[in-house]
Amino acid sequence: MTLVTGPPQGPATSRIGTYRDPVTAPSSRPPAAPPTVTPRTITPRFDPPSTPALELDEGLPAAVELLRGRRVAVITGAGVSTDSGIPDYRGPDSPPRRPMTYQQFVSDPDFRRTYWARNHVGWRYVHRTQPNAGHRALARLEHAGVVVGVVTQNVDRLHHLAGSRRVIDLHGTYADVVCLDCGHRVTRDTLAQRLEALNPGFVEAVGAVADVEIAPDADAVIESTQGFVVADCDVCGGMLKPEIVYFGESVPRERVDRAFALVDDADALLVAGSSLAVMSGFRFVRHVARSGRPVVVVNRGATRGDALATLRVHAGTSETLTALADALAPA
């Protein structure tokens, strides 16, 4: 995933959430025009790995030996959901993306229109996806007492659908929408009905959802969003935002604390399908490594946590997690 950064593109009022404009003294001068922001791409730099990555035939027995008899916490990323048909952000074949930032969303109505129009199309696809073998394997490992819980960076709720019971949705989920002014919450299903009524025929004009490129956060790549009508809060008329942590927005402290507590309940950490490029996930790997507990990373491609990993397995998550469940939690 590539990241568009820069200062807010206009003034934003104080809202429920983590971003706040600084309080400034009143001035008699007319307000300055919003700055022109040139997006720049940030490519994360990873430290060199401490150990070579093993292919599945060697990595699986090593992972079983390392994790057997231990209670395991799991961190998952977009790579876990690719076999459900949801593309990842930083996989070897992933196209470059520039996700919208929180500042852009709250300060610019054009950005909000673009987001909701694309999400109105993409949500239909993500909403229909089903858990894959990797999700089901983690649920089986939890039911067997091997896995203590899952901290996921994904917003697709597929761990819940697979039967995992202790899941922390670190970045929120696409299934809920919150008003940034009054805090009123609605389901994404309810909002979909309102958006459909406000924009009849929009999805049909875009074309078949199956032919549209979809991102992990239900963002659909479509050519034009002109004319799309955004729904406001039906309680106060305020701004609606999906209950997802945007780039430039912080994960709520309470959620981070619960994730640390889950990780500290475990004797080992398993990372599956995440490049760990953002600090929200990487911090848990660093925390566990500093405590001397083992860290197993299963991913196709390099990750930010490779230098801290006890064992690295270069393989797909569905096949690896299924094999781990067969070995550690046989039926």
NORVEN-V11596 format. One record per backbone hydrogen bond with DSSP energy under -1.0 kcal/mol. CO is the residue of the C=O (numbers start at 0). NH is the residue of the N-H. E is the energy in kcal/mol with one decimal. If there is no record, write none. Layout:
# NORVEN-V11596
co=CO nh=NH e=E
co=CO nh=NH e=E
This chain:
# NORVEN-V11596
co=1 nh=98 e=-1.1
co=53 nh=313 e=-2.9
co=54 nh=58 e=-3.7
co=55 nh=59 e=-2.5
co=57 nh=61 e=-1.3
co=58 nh=62 e=-2.5
co=59 nh=63 e=-2.7
co=60 nh=64 e=-2.3
co=61 nh=65 e=-2.0
co=62 nh=66 e=-2.4
co=63 nh=67 e=-2.0
co=66 nh=69 e=-2.2
co=70 nh=266 e=-3.2
co=70 nh=267 e=-1.5
co=71 nh=147 e=-2.6
co=72 nh=269 e=-2.9
co=73 nh=150 e=-3.2
co=74 nh=271 e=-3.0
co=75 nh=152 e=-2.7
co=76 nh=79 e=-2.0
co=77 nh=80 e=-1.3
co=80 nh=83 e=-1.6
co=80 nh=85 e=-1.7
co=81 nh=84 e=-1.8
co=90 nh=93 e=-1.7
co=96 nh=1 e=-1.7
co=100 nh=104 e=-2.1
co=101 nh=105 e=-2.4
co=102 nh=106 e=-1.5
co=103 nh=107 e=-1.5
co=107 nh=111 e=-1.9
co=108 nh=112 e=-2.5
co=109 nh=113 e=-2.4
co=110 nh=114 e=-2.9
co=111 nh=115 e=-2.7
co=112 nh=116 e=-2.4
co=113 nh=117 e=-2.3
co=114 nh=118 e=-2.9
co=115 nh=119 e=-2.1
co=116 nh=120 e=-1.0
co=117 nh=121 e=-2.8
co=118 nh=122 e=-3.1
co=121 nh=125 e=-2.1
co=122 nh=126 e=-2.7
co=124 nh=127 e=-1.1
co=125 nh=128 e=-1.1
co=131 nh=135 e=-2.2
co=132 nh=136 e=-2.2
co=133 nh=137 e=-1.9
co=134 nh=138 e=-1.9
co=135 nh=139 e=-2.2
co=136 nh=140 e=-2.4
co=137 nh=141 e=-2.0
co=138 nh=142 e=-2.4
co=139 nh=143 e=-1.6
co=140 nh=145 e=-2.2
co=140 nh=146 e=-1.4
co=141 nh=144 e=-1.6
co=145 nh=71 e=-3.1
co=148 nh=73 e=-1.7
co=149 nh=167 e=-2.7
co=150 nh=75 e=-2.0
co=151 nh=169 e=-1.8
co=154 nh=173 e=-2.4
co=156 nh=160 e=-1.9
co=157 nh=161 e=-1.6
co=158 nh=163 e=-2.1
co=159 nh=162 e=-1.2
co=165 nh=149 e=-2.6
co=167 nh=151 e=-2.2
co=167 nh=169 e=-1.5
co=168 nh=171 e=-2.0
co=170 nh=244 e=-2.2
co=174 nh=187 e=-2.7
co=175 nh=242 e=-2.7
co=176 nh=185 e=-2.4
co=177 nh=240 e=-2.4
co=178 nh=182 e=-1.4
co=179 nh=15 e=-2.8
co=183 nh=178 e=-2.4
co=185 nh=176 e=-2.7
co=186 nh=190 e=-2.0
co=187 nh=191 e=-2.3
co=188 nh=192 e=-1.5
co=189 nh=193 e=-1.5
co=190 nh=194 e=-2.9
co=191 nh=195 e=-2.2
co=192 nh=196 e=-1.9
co=193 nh=197 e=-2.1
co=194 nh=198 e=-1.6
co=198 nh=201 e=-1.9
co=200 nh=204 e=-1.9
co=201 nh=205 e=-1.5
co=202 nh=206 e=-1.6
co=207 nh=210 e=-1.6
co=208 nh=211 e=-1.7
co=212 nh=220 e=-2.7
co=214 nh=217 e=-1.9
co=218 nh=214 e=-2.5
co=224 nh=227 e=-1.9
co=232 nh=236 e=-1.5
co=237 nh=232 e=-2.6
co=238 nh=179 e=-3.0
co=240 nh=177 e=-2.9
co=241 nh=243 e=-2.8
co=242 nh=172 e=-1.3
co=245 nh=248 e=-1.8
co=246 nh=101 e=-3.0
co=251 nh=255 e=-2.0
co=252 nh=256 e=-2.6
co=253 nh=257 e=-1.9
co=254 nh=258 e=-1.9
co=255 nh=259 e=-2.5
co=256 nh=260 e=-2.2
co=257 nh=261 e=-2.1
co=258 nh=262 e=-2.4
co=259 nh=263 e=-2.4
co=261 nh=264 e=-1.0
co=262 nh=265 e=-1.4
co=267 nh=72 e=-2.5
co=268 nh=295 e=-2.9
co=269 nh=74 e=-2.6
co=270 nh=297 e=-3.2
co=271 nh=76 e=-1.9
co=272 nh=78 e=-2.7
co=274 nh=303 e=-3.2
co=277 nh=280 e=-1.3
co=277 nh=281 e=-1.9
co=278 nh=282 e=-2.3
co=280 nh=283 e=-1.1
co=281 nh=285 e=-2.3
co=282 nh=286 e=-2.1
co=283 nh=287 e=-2.4
co=284 nh=288 e=-2.6
co=285 nh=289 e=-2.2
co=286 nh=290 e=-1.0
co=287 nh=292 e=-1.6
co=288 nh=291 e=-1.3
co=293 nh=268 e=-2.3
co=294 nh=309 e=-2.3
co=294 nh=310 e=-1.8
co=295 nh=270 e=-3.3
co=296 nh=312 e=-3.2
co=297 nh=272 e=-2.7
co=302 nh=305 e=-1.3
co=304 nh=307 e=-1.5
co=305 nh=49 e=-1.3
co=310 nh=296 e=-2.6
co=311 nh=53 e=-3.0
co=312 nh=298 e=-2.1
co=312 nh=314 e=-1.2
co=315 nh=319 e=-1.6
co=316 nh=320 e=-3.0
co=317 nh=321 e=-2.0
co=318 nh=322 e=-2.0
co=319 nh=323 e=-2.4
co=320 nh=324 e=-2.4
co=321 nh=325 e=-2.2
co=322 nh=326 e=-1.7
co=323 nh=327 e=-3.1
co=324 nh=328 e=-2.3
